[in-house]
């Protein structure tokens, strides 16, 4: 990961508007890009939530936009619920929410949008910063209290979301990020890249002090980077149950390859930064959890098994010679055997998948240690060659769980997590040589 330091993600107009606002207690940030279909609902839910749960707090809603060409920013500026509050609440908020929509500066990506939000939080000297995704359709006013309350009332530094998600939503989280993070650092944070978070002032300043804003962290690596820092640097963490998550889901076989590379590349990079933290950790334990655990079923997520299988088999054929240079020979042979299975008998065993992930992490570490000027290209090649294997594991999970409900599929994910923890000595023995 190369680093090109970005001086500021806020433009001068945004800084002037923030200066006019002065100080605030709560900042709610929404990173966006062409979200005109959903952004109005999100703004209304946030305004209602701030009015209901924090009526005496001065709050600002900030849309950090990545250059939308639709009406996202216009809708943010025009949306207001305050004329209707007398029909909903007995008490009006003492401080009506100020709303700001601004493009961010920096390399395109969610991380740059977050950096602008964090800079605004520091300039406003807020006690609490909340961020929510811009494609949400299930957000309610209660999310404000569930994400901000643990910070303002209970003194937590980091609030991660906990959702009831469809079994095929969040495949990167379910197959790699959650089980690997849990096994490495010993904390069960179920949605470490969930997109909706609460932050204390202290942790926001820590994020801004890190010199990573010109790397893949500024694209899609931001969520796992924040979660890893929160777990490893002494911050008080909890999770809040937000109900079913309904958003603009993506078929993993069609659109999640680039995101996988950036998230998993960041995850491997963080393993090199916190190796002294995770080396001796065994097992895992849960965090505190807030919110009422409802059982509202999430919307189904479309998946294309045929496309997954095609990408898996084509990727194996394309990468098998390259893998022999970076993986144990027996692992490549296992992968080729799996790729030879017909669809009716196809299975990517979880033990093999865990060792594949650990083997790739070790290869990343060795590459990161031994390569200098051409490191970025080699690392990119390494992580991108893991993508077809991710498709293979997703296909296997889909086949295994297609006839069971989501809550039972969650048990399959938990078994995968147990396997990551059980096989962790394999990683430790080969990493620290």
Secondary structure, DSSP 8 states (H G I E B T S, - for coil): ------S-SB-HHHHHHHHHH---SEEEEEEESS-TTTHHHHHHHHHHHHHHH-TTS-EEEEEEES--SSSHHHHHHH---GGGGGGT-SS--SS--EEEEEEB-SSSSHHHHHHHHHHHHHHHT-SEEEE--SSBSS--THHHHHHHHHHHTT--SEEEEEEE--TTS-HHIIIIIHHHHHHHHSEE-TTTT-S-EEEEHHHHHHHHHSS-TTSGGGTTTHHHHHHHHHHHTT--EEEEEEEE--B----HHHH-HHHHHHHHHHHHHHHHHSHHHHTT--S-EE-EEES-------------HHHHHHHHHHHHHHHHHHHHHHS-HHHHHHHHHHHTS-GGG----HHHHHHHHHHHHHHHHHHHHH--TTHHHHHHHHHHTTHHHHHHHHHHHHHHHTTS-HHHHHHHHHHHHHHHHHTHHHHHHHH--
